[in-house]
Amino acid sequence: MKAKAFCAASLACLVGAAAAQHEHHAAAPAAPKPEPAAMRAWTQQPLLLPGRMERGERASAMLRPQGLTVERVTVYASGGPAERLKVDYAVGAEGAKIESVTPKIGNYHWVVAREERGGEVRVASAAWYFGNPGDSPKDLLKAVRHELEIVPEPLPREHSSYRESEKWRFLVRLNGQPLPGHPLMLETEFGSRSTFVTDPAGVATVLFPRDFKPAAAGERSGHGPRRAAFVLSTTKDADGRRYLTAFNHKYGQDGDRDKSLGWGAAFGLVGMAAALPLLRRRNKGDNGNA
Amino acid sequence: MLKLLCPTLSRFRMTVQIAMLFVTVYGSVFVGNYMADKISNALPALSCAYDQMNGGYCVLVPTQHIIHHRIGEAMVRAQQLTFQMVLPLLMTFVSFFAFFFVLGKMFCGWVCPLGTLQELIGKLGRRLGFGLRRFEKDDLGEVKRVRPVKWLLLLALVFVLPLATGLGVTPHSLGNPYCDICPSRVATTLLTGNTEQLALRLGDNVSFGLGAIANLLIGFMLVGAMAIRQPFCRICPLLAMNAVFQRLSPMRLAKKMHDNCGKCGICSEACPMDITEIAKEEGRKAYHEDCTLCGRCAEYCPQDGTIQIKWGPFALFSSRRDYYKSKVKGELPDGTVKPLKFVRNAARPTADPADA
């Protein structure tokens, strides 16, 4: 019975309490800084680019559509009041100032800008992380928002990010149905271009290129690895229309850059060596008497 | 069935520890990838946020972040220190306490992945025949000299430096200094096959220095744990933080004084934290700030009902003479067990030809 009581206490610990979160803004798609003009030409795909915001602002963000002309962007949340789960924001001169579902609920929100011109539908999509606790984006990513979609499977965890040399999975679907054997193009701010093809489940495994240029003097600020923009895009002709969808986000430089495994291992070995004298004295009386 | 699989409290605890090691290091497989999916981000155990596969975060992570990013920065902006600003910290502590209330300091002795690793290494050390080193007068020095370190680390690395960084007094790389020196960060990420946290950042002396300390600690721990029981636990700031709240959880160590108390000393010999007070004191004083509620003292106390692990009024485990007798047959109080065969052979003295 006593052992059972222990089991019950352990299980209660695992399932009982709600998972609280803390703010983390290193994983946001971009640092709140304006994009230099020189960086705007790296792609012709439709984008949602971050604009300037006040430092410490956690419940709102400025997103500027680029490569498409839209009057509004739509923000989807995974939890919160029903009337706030899908909200349209007008696009002004600086872009659209979007907000988290409530001031206190953050985490990932899905942002879409959609333009219909003639027989073409152009969609820019992005995932924006608001630095407050919020629901897991699992359900947010499952929901169908528009015709042709690029869906991260999964998004980077809140303490993580897409990074150079890493492989990440993206689902390409049309009207909610996976598109097998479909090309997905990757472009990065540093000029890399590559194309990946979806598997039978409609999932493309994207390898992020190791293409970060050395940081210019004084370029880096804040903590965490340097980040740059990338965009994934795909097109599909269906129902007499041409669909072009893009998903843009940030990726970081490889965590091993600017780091030395050799130095790390060396200090580990020094620590081990420092502990060796502790092992010298053997308690002979205890050996073999158990 | 449970009794068959786990005939002793130690065996049951080790089973729980191994299960918790998987939950805290690889738990995302079960609970999900995102932070919002985690069991909690305020666990009273060193479950590292740098481990991309973990099932929950250690409470020290959000504590440093909130003090750095919210409280410190808000004070810099000369805003009023309102309830709204400290609310995230409060929520973190509420989440922490929701867990802590149930198991108390058992999080140290039963759940913490770093504690489990140290214990496994210690068991290996015993099997390899390394003699146990203790914090006592005639060996490594009195344990009392080590005890204040954990409080200093908690104060300086979890509270003061993150706040000073938020205020702009110290460099940004001192924003989460405890995580930077935490050996659990290195150990648990290595367990997932990731060497990134072992590598040291170049070009930033502060980051390099903090990372070097973490690696020295993990290196020392990996070898030292074969001779010293739970070497890092003794200076762990999370043990200090758990000690602050230990009287608020119904889970506790309860000790009654027996005529033999202070004479046999088997309980303190069994204690992996070398707590001598358990043998000499009773009541609140016996449930020491360093106690991890591992229960070894209760297992090795030969007196019926003298030492108990209790949750509220319920005794979950009580010391028993018959249990003690069967327990010492397999393992001595200090953890000594029968060494491996090749160790025994190596230790056996060669026969003197003159004896032949």
Interface residues (C-beta under 8 A of the other chain):
Chain A: K2 A3 K4 A5 F6 C7 A9 S10 A12 C13 L14 G16 A17 A18 A19 A20 Q21 H22 E23 H24 H25 R55 G56 N107 Y108 P133 G134 D135 S136 P137 K138 P154 L155 R157 E158 H159 S160 G222 H223 G255 D256 D258 K259 S260 L261 W263 G264 A265 F267 G268 L269 V270 G271 M272 A273 A274 A275 L276 L278 L279 R281 R282 N283 K284 D286 N287 G288 N289 A290
Chain B: L2 K3 C6 F12 V16 V23 G32 N33 Y34 M35 A36 D37 K38 I39 S40 N41 A42 A49 Y50 Q52 G56 V61 P62 H65 I66 H69 R70 E73 A74 R77 P88 M91 T92 V94 S95 A98 F99 V102 L103 M106 W110 V111 G125 G129 F130 G131 L132 R133 H172 S173 G175 V186 T195 E196 L198 A199 L200 R201 L202 G203 F208 G211 A212 N215 L216 L217 I218 G219 F220 M221 L222 V223 G224 M226 A227 I228 M251 W311 F314 A315 L316 F317 G330 E331 L332 D334 T336 V337 K338 P339 V343 R344 A347
